[in-house]
Amino acid sequence: MRNIQHTHALEMLSNDRYNISEIAYKIGFKDPQYFSRCFRMRFGLSPRKYRQQNILLHDSHNNSFLNQVNKTIEDKLTIEDYDLNLFAKDMMMSKSTLYRRIKNATGYSPCEYIRRERINNAYKLLNNSRLDLLDVANAVGFRDVKYFSRCFKDVFGKYPSQVIKERQRFLDTIEIYPFNEIKLGCCIQHG
């Protein structure tokens, strides 16, 4: 019976979906510390150490995890009230497991990571569209433009209004010097 429990424990530890306590309860232990002692006696290392070694071996799994995280965030980008509870539910894991995995993979808490992804998407929108500041903030899930601007400056070191001005200066230069009037002598091939 214990061999079957340990086999299930190894499988559950390898995918990092559950924390140690959740694994202990799921495989039939009533006390997570007792589970850890039994695991250590059987395998010579604690469940936590086993997981750390296993995670180091599976960095590609981290990349697929981050791809899944980014896809989930992108799908919920416009929802301002998208918080850790909803995020954990969408990722089908506990809040503590989601927090730990994102923190290990990115160095940011899930809320910080969501905010950074929103700001990165805002930067793309500011550079690649003619949307104004309010529209961009709303498109990435911010209702308060002042808070959005502050978060943006924390990430990029400049305010979004500065990015809009830079974009406008660039577009003005293109309008002053249309492409068909620019001499491209170096690109013309002589036949």
Helices and strands as residue ranges (DSSP letters): H 2-15, H 20-26, H 32-43, H 47-57, H 59-75, H 84-91, H 95-106, H 110-128, H 133-139, H 145-156, H 160-176, G 179-181, G 185-187
